[in-house]
Amino acid sequence: MQSKTPQQSLTVYTDMVLPSETNPIGNMFGGELLARMDRAASIAARRHSRRIVVTASVNHVAFNKMIPLGSVVTVEAKVSRAFSSSMEVYMDVFIEDRESGERSLSNEAIYTFVAVDEMGNPVRVPELVPETELEKKRFEAALRRKQLSLVLAGKMKPKDATELKALFQ
C-alpha cells in the first residue's frame, strides 16, 4: 500500500450561511457547522483511504467565533494521521469578511474516521507522510490524542501511553 501526504486528502467545502441555518440572534447553529465539518472530513478520509469511511468520533470542536448570517464559510479538512484502519482528520474553519474578502480562522475540529469494507469490517489504510511543519506537528500530536482517548476509555493502561508520559518527563 503506497503512503500518501496530507495534501492528497485536502478537501475544501465552501458555502454561505442561510436564514434557516441560524439561531434567533442570527448566528449559524453549531449543529449545522458540525454537519458541514463531518461531510468535509469524511471526503478527506475517503480520499486518503479510497474506501468507505464511517465517523468514529468527534474528538475536539472549538467554537471560537460566531458565524453570522450571510457569512461565507470554508471548511478545510486534511488527514493528520493514519493508524491501522482509522484516520484523524483535522479541520480549520474560516469565515470571509463581507467587504474585504479577508479570511479569518473561526473554528477548529478533529474527527476520527474508520475505513471499512462493504460488510462494515475495518480495513487497513495507507500510511501518512507529513510534509510541512504544521502537518508534522499535527501528526505527532495525533498519537498523543489517540493514547489519551484510549486511556480515558480504559482500552490502554496509562503506563503504556509512552507519548503521553514523554510530555511529563
Secondary structure, DSSP 8 states (H G I E B T S, - for coil): ---B-GGGG-EEEEEE--GGGB-TTSBB-HHHHHHHHHHHHHHHHHHHH-SEEEEEEEEEEEE-S--BTT-EEEEEEEEEEE-SSEEEEEEEEEEE-TTT--EEEEEEEEEEEEEE-TTS-B-----B---SHHHHHHHHHHHHHHHHHHHHTTSS-GGG-HHHHHHT-
